[in-house]
């Protein structure tokens, strides 16, 4: 398991090997984890010294330390930068502070990590591999964006395998982003967790049965397997099927129907005074949790007999947060009092 963790950290370093050079910066691969899990602290620097991890020992157990150095010719001179990674396992829950760390004569910026209580996991059965799946809402509305998460737990190093989540009838299912890997302690065993996220959108009301995810693969076997055979063992796991209760569109719901987790609307720029014939700028911002930009209606400021309105093109910033789409729209309006 230590070898697997070390390989995983090295993979993290390789992912960032193509990033633009930086002096010294630090980041976490996950800033929210549960007790028993690990997150990877990454540090990129052009300093010639390694990070001093000692301040981390107060709140974290450290493992899987790795590093990588790159050399490059820039403007006729040789430059170098180093990438460091270390797996952190919190010793307590709560909002933890990753302190500033010294890297030679440089210092990283402090970070924060939210550590929640260890969740109850009832799907393992004590096996070498098992699958846990869950939705962020058990009773969503029709057309509501639902985050669907599948986690593959493995207590043995995996050599190869395929993790599949069949699409349910009566809903669309779209895979979101890349798989995330981390470690979690369950009882006395350490599991490598592969987490895969999907966007689930129910298309009709009633019961929605999510077919079980399935894993088929091979892992490192026991000492007997290695002595008498190929050193590999077949591994199979199937999640429990899940059932969601999908609520219909309310009879008095406004149209177009767009169920959201949250919606905020505010003025970013709002002038205190205006002059007839002179344009003033008004900037309106909308944030929606649970929708893409293409699903939202246009931001509008209506013209009146007292003013003309000239809108600019809206600017959008879309992201995935906790497996759900989130969008921020900004639109500038030139308003001319008449």
N, C-alpha and C positions, 0 to 999 in steps of 0.2 A: 504493500500500500504506500509506503514511503517512496518507492520508485515511481509509482503512478503519479503521486503528487508532484514529484520533482519534474517528471516529463510534462505534466500539465502546466507548471509554472514556466518551463522553457518554451512551451507553445505560446503562452501569453507574451513572452518576450519577443518571439518571432513575429507575432501579429503586429507589434508596434515597431518592428525593425524598419519599416518604410516611412515612419512618421518624420515630420520636419524637425531639424535640429532645434534644441532648446538648451538653455543654460542649466537650470535645475528645476524640475517640477515633479510633483507626486500626485498620484491618483489611485483610487480603489476600483477594482473591477465590479464590485457591488457595494453600495453604501447603505443597504438594509439587509440584514441577515437574522437568522434565529440562533438561539443558543445551541451549541453543538456543531454549528456550521463554520466554515472558513471563508474569508475573503482575501484576495491577493492585493497587497500594497505594491505598487509599481513606482519606481523612481528613475527618472532620466536625467542625466547630468553630463556636463563637459568637464567636470572636475576630475582630477586624477586619483582621488581617494574614494573609498567605499563608504556607504552610509553607516552611521552609528545607530544601531537598532536598540541600544540599551534603554532609552526612555519608553519603549513599547512594552517592556517586560512587566510593568506594573499592572496592566489590564489585559495582556495577551500572552498566549503561548505561541511561539514561533516555530515554523517548520518549512521545509521545502525551499530553502534559500537558493537562488540562482542568479547568474549575471551573464552579461554579453557585452562585448566591446566592438565598436565599429570604427574604422579608419576611413577617411575620405580626403581627397585633394580639393581644396577650396581656394580659388584665386592664386594658385601656384604654391600654396602652403598646405602642410598636412594637419588635419584636424581630427579629433577623436571625440566620441561620446560613448557613454556606458549606460546600460539598462540593467537595473536591479529589480528583483522581485522576491517577496517573502510572503508566505501564507500566514494569516493571523487568525487564531481561534480565541474569541473573547472569553474572559474568566467571569464576567457578570453581564447582565442585561442592562438596558437603558440606553441613553444617548451618550456614547463614548467619544472622547476626543483623541484623535491621532495627533500627537504633539509634533511641533516642528523638529525635524531631524537634521543634524549636522552632516554635511557631505564635504569633507575637507574644509575649505573656507566659506562654503555656501550653506544656506539653510533652506529647507523646504517649507512651504506654507502648511499650516495645520489643517487637518481635515476632521470631519465628523462621521460617525458610523452609528446607525440606529440598530440596536440589538434587541429583538423581541424574545419573549419566552419560548422555550422549545415547544413546537406543536406536537399534538398527539398523533402518532402514526400507527394505524391499526391494520395496515395492509401487508405487513411484511411476513408474518408467519415464521419469523426466524430464519428465512431462507437466504441463500447467497445473493439472489437478485429478486427484486419485486418492483412493482409499479404503483405509484400513487397519482391520482388525477383529481382535479377540483376546479370548480367555477367560482368566480368572484360574486356571483349572484345565483341564488337557488330559485328565484321566481321573477325572472326578467319579463319585460314587456316584448311584444312583437316588434322586431326591427331594432331592439336594443343591442348595443355592443357589449359582449360578455367576454371577459378574459378567461380562457381555458388553459390550464397548466398541466402538463404531464411530466412527472419526475421518475426517472429510472434510477433505482438504488442498486449498487453493486458492491458487495463486500470482497470480491475477488477481482484482480486485474482483468479487464476485457481485452481480448485479442481482435475480435471482429463481431459484428452484429448489426441487426436492423430493428429500429424502433418505429412502429407504425401506429397511427391513430386514424381509424376509419371515419369518414364523414357521416354524420347522422342524417336520417331522413327528416326533412322539414326544417333544415337550417343550413346555412353556409358555414364552412370552416376553412380559415386561411392561416397558414403558418406565418408567424411573425418573427423576424430577426434570426439570429444564430443561436445554437444551443449554448447554454452556460453550464460550466462544471464547477463543483465545489465539494467539500467533504462535510459529512455530518456524523456525529457520534450518536448511536442508538444503543443504549445499554452499554455493553462492553465492546461492541463492534464498531469499527469505522467504515463508513460507506462512502464511495464516490458517487455523487449525485449528478446526473445529466438532466438538466431542466430545459424543457421545450415549451414554447408559448404559442398559442393560437388565438385568433379572433373569431369568436362564435357569434352568429347573428340569427336568431330564431325567425322563421318566416311565417309561422302560424301558431295560434294559441293551443293550449292543451298540454299534455305530457310530451316532453322531448327526451327520448332515450338516447344517451350518448354511448355508442358502442365502446367496448373496452379496448384500451391500447394494448399492444402486444410487442414483446421483444423476443427475438430468436438470435442466438449468437454463440460464441465460444469464449471461454475464459481459461486462465491458468489453473490447472488442476492441482490435486493434492500431491503429496510426496509419492504415493502409490501410483497415481496416474503418470507422474513423470518417470518413475522407475520402470513400469511395465508397459507404458504406452507412449503416446505422442506428447504427453505433458499438458494436454488440453482436455477440457470437459465441456459438454454441451450445456447451454444455459437457456432457459425459457421462463418467461413471466407473462402473466395476463392481469390487467387491472380489473377491478370490479366495474360493472356497468353502472352508470349514473343516470338519474332521472331528474330533469328540471321541470318545474311547473311554469309554463309560459302564459302570462296574462294577456288578454286581448287589448286592443286599442280602446281607451275609454270613450264612451259615447259622446262626451262633451269636450273631447280633446281638440285643440286648435289644429288647423291644417296649414301647411303640410306637417305631418306627424314626424317628430324627431325626438325620441326619448334620450335624455342626457343624464349623466351623473351630476353635473353642475354646469352653470352658465353664468358668466359675469359680463357686464357691459359697462364701460366707463369712458369718460373723456380724458384723453391724454393731454391734449392742448385745447384750452377754452379761453378765448380773449375776454377781458373784463369790459372792454368798450369797443365801439366801432363807429366809423364815419360814413355817411352816405356817399356812395360812389367808390369807396376804397375797399378792397378785398381784405378779409381777415381769414386766417386759417383755423380750422377746427379738425382735430384728429380724434377719431373714435376707435376704441379697441374692444374686441370681443374675445373671450376665452371660453372654449367649450370642451368638456371632458366627456368623451364618448362619441365623437363625430369627426369625420374628415372635412377638409375645406370644401370639397365638392358637394357635400350634403347640406351646407349652410346657405341660407338665403343671403342676398346681397345686403351689405350695410348701407342704409340710406338715411340721408337728411333731407326732408321734404322742403321744396321751395314754397314760399308764400308770397302774398302780394307785397310784403315788406322787404323781401330779399330774394336774390337769385343764388342758386347753388350750383357749383361746378366741381363734381367729384373727380378725384384721381383714381387710378387703378388700385384695388386693394392689394396689400402685401400679406402673405400668409406664412406661418411657421408651423409645420406639422411634426409631431413626434409620437412615439409610443411610450406610454407610462403605465406600469403595472399591467401590461398586456392590452391596454385599451388605447384607441386613437385619441390624441389631444391636439387641438389647434388653437393658434392665436392669430386673429385677423386684425389688421390695422388699415384704416382708410382715412385719407386726408381730403377735406372739403374746403374749397375756397368759397366763402360766402360774401356776397356784395349787397349791402343794404341799398334799397332804392327809395 
